[in-house]
Amino acid sequence: MATGLAIMGFGGGAMLASPLSVSLMNAFSNAASVGVAETFAVLGLLYLALMMFGAFTIRVPADGWKPEGYTAPKTQNKLVSSNHVNVSQAMKTPQFWLLFWVLCLNVTAGIGVLGQASVMIQELFSETSIGRQAAVGAGAAAGFVSLLSLFNMGGRFLWSSVSDKIGRKNTYTIFFVLGSLLYFAVPSIGEGGSKALFIIGFCVIISMYGGGFAAIPAYLKDLFGTYQVGAIHGRILLAWSTAAVIGPVLVNYIRQSQIDSGIPAAQAYSVTMYIMACLLIIGLLCNLAVKSVHEKHHEKDIKTAAHSGNPDDETAISDAYLVGEKVSGGGISVWWRWALAVIPLAYGVVMVFVKALDLFS
């Protein structure tokens, strides 16, 4: 859940940046310029200030710190290991590469559609397919994209919390099974003209796309332990980069090839949806194949390894940095930090619902 809260920023940023950018361009536009350069300058300074603030105020709990009265839950999940694996050994395990494809295929199925969402809903629900009154225009399509951003953000918190209860492997199994069923159903929903079902289906799909990002760090921790898990996570995020290339190219290429073959734009996405469903089925097989890491990959002496001087060793870095640091008990310093995060997000959520009203008006 904690990871989900942190990674919610990925989805929440899209909700905030879009209306803020429009407002800034409107403020800076004049007869000679549309205000893009000025908008980028303001956003750049704003991002710099916020990121530097976060970098200088974030604190990691001291080594061995636990909340008062905390009792560790008894785990019965065989995948959750109390051992540790360094990054070099982790990349030699089949589990690492299985999770690489688990993440890659889950992201591919989401990111390809996310980039094409505005065009897709306008073409599926155009005047020629469902009539002028019910057709989705550019404004309503923007509301759809904003709604997806909201579920992208919310899914990161929801599904990471679910994974704490049922386990990471079971959570990804839900992603792949439910996601493939929804993708198989999308063409029929589109042909039936059910705009509400279409929107609900894709909101669920994108929530699982976001949830995949939030659950993967904990999945890695379960398998490889906390030692160098940050470095392992960094390597496995190459799956995201791979998916960012495969997903949009696949969706755009198939759509265009269908249109070039004479298929109406409203029906050009059917093959794409079926392919995405098949990719998720492959991801399901990869996820089901994940087993516990063999003991030969475990660190024999974690204390010696923590002082090895390895630049990827986050345990050693954290211990050195946290000498003398104490965890604050709360107070106003905590509340204003929460306000700094919640107030902009609340503004973004309100703007999303305002835009989404166009979808049903």
C-alpha positions as CSV (number, residue, x, y, z in Angstrom):
1,M,0.0,0.0,0.0
2,A,2.8,2.4,0.8
3,T,4.3,1.8,-2.6
4,G,0.9,2.4,-4.2
5,L,0.6,5.8,-2.4
6,A,4.0,6.9,-3.6
7,I,3.5,5.7,-7.2
8,M,0.0,7.3,-7.4
9,G,2.0,10.4,-8.4
10,F,2.5,8.9,-11.8
11,G,-1.2,8.8,-12.5
12,G,-2.0,12.0,-10.5
13,G,0.5,14.0,-12.4
14,A,-1.4,13.6,-15.7
15,M,-4.6,14.9,-14.0
16,L,-2.9,18.0,-12.8
17,A,-0.6,18.8,-15.7
18,S,-3.3,18.8,-18.4
19,P,-5.7,21.5,-16.9
20,L,-2.7,23.5,-15.5
21,S,-1.0,23.6,-18.9
22,V,-4.2,24.7,-20.6
23,S,-4.7,27.5,-18.0
24,L,-1.2,28.7,-18.4
25,M,-1.3,28.8,-22.2
26,N,-4.5,30.7,-22.0
27,A,-2.9,33.2,-19.6
28,F,0.2,33.6,-21.7
29,S,-1.3,33.6,-25.2
30,N,-1.3,36.7,-27.3
31,A,-1.4,37.8,-31.0
32,A,2.2,36.8,-31.5
33,S,2.3,33.5,-29.5
34,V,0.1,30.7,-28.2
35,G,2.1,30.8,-24.9
36,V,3.8,27.4,-25.2
37,A,7.3,28.6,-24.4
38,E,6.2,30.5,-21.4
39,T,4.1,27.6,-20.2
40,F,7.0,25.2,-20.4
41,A,9.2,27.7,-18.5
42,V,6.7,28.0,-15.6
43,L,6.1,24.3,-15.5
44,G,9.8,23.6,-15.5
45,L,10.4,26.0,-12.5
46,L,7.4,24.5,-10.7
47,Y,8.6,20.9,-11.2
48,L,12.1,21.9,-10.1
49,A,10.9,23.5,-6.9
50,L,8.6,20.5,-6.0
51,M,11.2,17.9,-6.8
52,M,13.9,19.7,-4.8
53,F,11.5,20.1,-1.9
54,G,10.7,16.4,-2.0
55,A,14.4,15.4,-2.3
56,F,15.4,17.5,0.7
57,T,12.5,16.6,3.0
58,I,12.0,12.9,2.5
59,R,13.2,10.7,5.4
60,V,13.8,7.0,5.6
61,P,13.1,5.2,8.9
62,A,16.2,4.4,10.9
63,D,17.5,0.8,10.7
64,G,15.3,-1.5,12.7
65,W,12.6,1.1,13.4
66,K,9.1,-0.1,13.8
67,P,5.8,1.6,14.8
68,E,5.0,1.4,18.4
69,G,3.1,-1.8,19.2
70,Y,3.8,-3.3,15.7
71,T,3.7,-7.0,15.4
72,A,4.9,-8.6,12.2
73,P,2.2,-10.7,10.5
74,K,2.8,-14.4,10.2
75,T,3.2,-15.1,6.5
76,Q,2.2,-18.4,5.0
77,N,3.0,-17.3,1.4
78,K,5.8,-19.6,0.1
79,L,6.9,-16.8,-2.3
80,V,7.7,-14.4,0.5
81,S,11.3,-15.0,1.4
82,S,13.3,-13.8,4.5
83,N,16.5,-14.2,2.5
84,H,18.2,-11.7,0.3
85,V,19.6,-11.7,-3.3
86,N,22.0,-9.2,-4.8
87,V,21.2,-7.6,-8.1
88,S,23.8,-9.6,-10.1
89,Q,22.4,-12.9,-8.8
90,A,18.8,-11.8,-9.3
91,M,19.4,-11.2,-13.0
92,K,20.6,-14.8,-13.3
93,T,17.3,-16.2,-11.9
94,P,14.3,-17.3,-14.0
95,Q,12.1,-15.4,-11.6
96,F,13.6,-12.0,-12.6
97,W,13.0,-12.6,-16.3
98,L,9.5,-14.0,-15.7
99,L,8.6,-10.8,-13.7
100,F,10.2,-8.8,-16.5
101,W,7.7,-10.2,-19.0
102,V,4.9,-10.1,-16.5
103,L,5.4,-6.3,-16.2
104,C,6.1,-5.8,-19.9
105,L,3.0,-7.6,-21.1
106,N,0.8,-6.0,-18.5
107,V,2.1,-2.5,-19.4
108,T,2.0,-3.2,-23.2
109,A,-1.7,-4.0,-23.0
110,G,-2.4,-0.7,-21.1
111,I,0.0,1.8,-22.5
112,G,-0.8,1.1,-26.2
113,V,-4.5,1.8,-25.6
114,L,-3.9,4.7,-23.2
115,G,-2.0,6.6,-25.9
116,Q,-4.8,6.0,-28.5
117,A,-7.7,6.5,-26.1
118,S,-9.0,9.8,-27.4
119,V,-9.0,8.8,-31.1
120,M,-10.3,5.3,-30.3
121,I,-13.5,6.4,-28.4
122,Q,-14.2,9.1,-31.1
123,E,-14.0,6.5,-33.9
124,L,-15.9,3.8,-32.1
125,F,-18.7,6.1,-31.1
126,S,-18.8,8.4,-34.1
127,E,-21.9,9.9,-35.8
128,T,-21.8,7.2,-38.5
129,S,-21.7,4.4,-36.0
130,I,-24.2,5.5,-33.2
131,G,-25.8,8.7,-34.5
132,R,-25.0,12.3,-34.0
133,Q,-26.7,12.8,-30.6
134,A,-24.8,10.0,-28.9
135,A,-21.5,10.6,-30.7
136,V,-18.3,11.3,-28.7
137,G,-16.6,14.6,-29.7
138,A,-13.2,15.9,-29.0
139,G,-14.2,17.5,-25.7
140,A,-15.9,14.3,-24.4
141,A,-12.9,12.3,-25.5
142,A,-10.6,14.6,-23.4
143,G,-12.9,13.8,-20.5
144,F,-12.4,10.1,-21.2
145,V,-8.7,10.4,-21.1
146,S,-8.9,12.3,-17.9
147,L,-11.1,9.6,-16.4
148,L,-8.5,7.0,-17.4
149,S,-5.8,9.1,-15.6
150,L,-7.9,9.1,-12.5
151,F,-8.3,5.3,-12.5
152,N,-4.7,4.9,-13.4
153,M,-3.9,6.8,-10.2
154,G,-6.5,5.1,-8.1
155,G,-5.6,1.7,-9.3
156,R,-2.1,2.1,-8.0
157,F,-3.4,2.5,-4.4
158,L,-6.3,0.1,-4.7
159,W,-4.5,-2.9,-6.2
160,S,-1.3,-2.5,-4.1
161,S,-3.6,-2.6,-1.1
162,V,-5.3,-5.7,-2.4
163,S,-1.9,-7.3,-3.0
164,D,-1.1,-6.9,0.7
165,K,-4.1,-9.0,1.5
166,I,-4.0,-11.7,-1.2
167,G,-0.4,-11.7,-2.4
168,R,1.3,-10.3,-5.4
169,K,1.0,-13.4,-7.6
170,N,-2.7,-13.6,-7.0
171,T,-3.1,-9.9,-7.8
172,Y,-1.3,-10.2,-11.1
173,T,-3.4,-13.3,-11.9
174,I,-6.5,-11.1,-11.5
175,F,-4.9,-8.5,-13.8
176,F,-4.3,-11.0,-16.5
177,V,-7.5,-13.0,-16.3
178,L,-9.9,-10.0,-15.9
179,G,-7.9,-7.9,-18.4
180,S,-8.0,-10.5,-21.1
181,L,-11.7,-11.1,-20.6
182,L,-12.4,-7.4,-20.9
183,Y,-10.3,-7.0,-24.0
184,F,-12.1,-9.9,-25.6
185,A,-15.4,-8.2,-24.8
186,V,-14.5,-4.7,-26.0
187,P,-15.3,-5.3,-29.7
188,S,-18.8,-6.6,-28.9
189,I,-19.4,-3.7,-26.5
190,G,-18.3,-1.3,-29.2
191,E,-20.6,-2.9,-31.8
192,G,-23.5,-2.8,-29.4
193,G,-23.0,0.9,-28.9
194,S,-22.9,0.7,-25.1
195,K,-20.8,3.7,-24.3
196,A,-21.1,3.3,-20.5
197,L,-19.9,-0.3,-20.6
198,F,-17.0,0.6,-22.8
199,I,-15.9,3.4,-20.4
200,I,-16.3,1.2,-17.3
201,G,-14.3,-1.6,-19.0
202,F,-11.4,0.6,-19.9
203,C,-11.4,2.3,-16.6
204,V,-11.0,-1.2,-15.0
205,I,-8.2,-2.1,-17.5
206,I,-6.3,1.1,-16.9
207,S,-6.6,0.7,-13.1
208,M,-4.9,-2.7,-13.4
209,Y,-2.2,-1.1,-15.7
210,G,-1.5,1.4,-12.8
211,G,-1.8,-1.4,-10.2
212,G,0.9,-3.4,-12.0
213,F,3.4,-0.6,-11.4
214,A,2.5,-0.3,-7.8
215,A,2.6,-4.1,-7.0
216,I,5.9,-4.9,-8.8
217,P,8.3,-3.5,-6.1
218,A,6.6,-5.5,-3.4
219,Y,6.7,-8.6,-5.7
220,L,10.4,-8.1,-6.1
221,K,10.9,-7.7,-2.4
222,D,9.0,-10.9,-1.7
223,L,11.2,-12.9,-4.0
224,F,14.6,-11.2,-3.6
225,G,14.5,-9.5,-0.1
226,T,15.1,-5.9,0.7
227,Y,18.9,-6.0,0.0
228,Q,19.5,-4.2,-3.3
229,V,15.8,-4.4,-4.2
230,G,15.9,-0.8,-5.5
231,A,18.6,-1.8,-8.0
232,I,16.7,-4.8,-9.0
233,H,13.6,-2.7,-9.5
234,G,15.6,-0.3,-11.7
235,R,16.6,-3.1,-13.9
236,I,13.2,-4.6,-14.2
237,L,11.7,-1.2,-15.2
238,L,13.4,-1.8,-18.6
239,A,10.2,-3.8,-19.2
240,W,8.3,-0.5,-19.0
241,S,10.6,1.0,-21.6
242,T,10.1,-2.1,-23.8
243,A,6.4,-1.9,-23.5
244,A,6.4,1.8,-24.2
245,V,7.8,1.0,-27.7
246,I,5.8,-2.2,-28.4
247,G,2.4,-1.0,-27.1
248,P,1.8,2.2,-29.1
249,V,3.5,0.8,-32.3
250,L,1.4,-2.3,-32.1
251,V,-1.9,-0.5,-31.7
252,N,-1.2,2.2,-34.3
253,Y,0.2,-0.2,-36.9
254,I,-2.7,-2.7,-36.6
255,R,-5.3,0.1,-36.7
256,Q,-3.8,1.7,-39.8
257,S,-3.4,-1.6,-41.5
258,Q,-7.0,-2.4,-40.9
259,I,-8.1,1.0,-42.2
260,D,-5.9,0.6,-45.3
261,S,-7.6,-2.8,-45.9
262,G,-11.0,-1.0,-46.2
263,I,-12.3,-1.8,-42.7
264,P,-14.3,1.1,-41.1
265,A,-12.5,3.0,-38.4
266,A,-15.1,2.0,-35.8
267,Q,-14.2,-1.7,-36.4
268,A,-10.5,-1.2,-36.9
269,Y,-9.7,-1.9,-33.2
270,S,-11.2,-5.4,-32.9
271,V,-8.0,-7.2,-34.0
272,T,-6.0,-5.0,-31.6
273,M,-8.2,-5.9,-28.7
274,Y,-7.9,-9.6,-29.4
275,I,-4.1,-9.3,-29.6
276,M,-3.9,-7.4,-26.3
277,A,-6.0,-10.2,-24.7
278,C,-3.6,-12.8,-26.0
279,L,-0.6,-10.9,-24.7
280,L,-2.3,-10.9,-21.3
281,I,-2.8,-14.6,-21.5
282,I,1.0,-15.0,-22.1
283,G,1.6,-12.8,-19.1
284,L,-0.7,-15.0,-17.0
285,L,1.4,-18.1,-17.9
286,C,4.6,-16.2,-17.0
287,N,3.1,-15.2,-13.6
288,L,1.9,-18.7,-12.9
289,A,5.4,-20.0,-13.5
290,V,7.0,-17.8,-10.8
291,K,8.3,-19.9,-7.9
292,S,10.5,-19.2,-4.9
293,V,14.2,-18.2,-5.6
294,H,16.6,-21.1,-5.2
295,E,18.8,-20.9,-2.1
296,K,22.0,-21.0,-4.2
297,H,21.2,-17.3,-5.1
298,H,20.8,-16.1,-1.5
299,E,23.4,-13.9,0.2
300,K,25.4,-16.0,2.7
301,D,26.5,-13.1,4.8
302,I,24.2,-10.1,4.5
303,K,26.1,-8.0,7.0
304,T,29.4,-8.3,5.1
305,A,27.6,-7.6,1.8
306,A,26.0,-4.5,3.3
307,H,29.5,-3.0,3.8
308,S,31.0,-4.1,0.5
309,G,31.1,-0.6,-0.9
310,N,28.9,-1.7,-3.8
311,P,27.3,1.5,-5.2
312,D,24.1,-0.4,-5.8
313,D,23.9,-1.4,-2.1
314,E,21.0,0.6,-0.9
315,T,21.2,-0.9,2.6
316,A,24.7,0.5,3.2
317,I,23.9,3.9,1.7
318,S,20.7,4.2,3.9
319,D,22.5,3.1,7.1
320,A,25.3,5.7,6.5
321,Y,22.8,8.4,5.7
322,L,20.5,7.7,8.6
323,V,23.1,8.1,11.4
324,G,21.5,10.4,13.9
325,E,18.2,10.6,12.1
326,K,15.0,10.2,14.1
327,V,11.5,9.6,12.9
328,S,9.1,12.4,13.7
329,G,6.0,11.4,15.7
330,G,3.7,13.6,13.6
331,G,2.2,17.0,14.4
332,I,1.6,20.0,12.1
333,S,4.7,19.2,10.0
334,V,3.0,16.0,8.8
335,W,-0.4,17.6,8.1
336,W,0.9,20.4,5.9
337,R,2.8,17.8,3.9
338,W,-0.4,15.9,3.4
339,A,-2.2,19.1,2.4
340,L,0.5,19.8,-0.2
341,A,-0.3,16.5,-1.8
342,V,-4.0,16.2,-1.3
343,I,-5.2,19.7,-2.3
344,P,-3.7,19.5,-5.8
345,L,-5.0,16.0,-6.2
346,A,-8.4,17.1,-5.1
347,Y,-8.3,19.8,-7.7
348,G,-7.3,17.3,-10.4
349,V,-10.2,14.9,-9.4
350,V,-12.7,17.7,-9.6
351,M,-11.5,18.7,-13.0
352,V,-11.7,15.1,-14.2
353,F,-15.3,14.8,-13.2
354,V,-16.2,18.1,-14.8
355,K,-14.6,16.9,-18.1
356,A,-16.2,13.5,-17.8
357,L,-19.7,15.0,-17.7
358,D,-19.3,15.6,-21.4
359,L,-19.2,11.9,-22.0
360,F,-22.8,11.5,-20.8
361,S,-24.4,14.8,-21.8
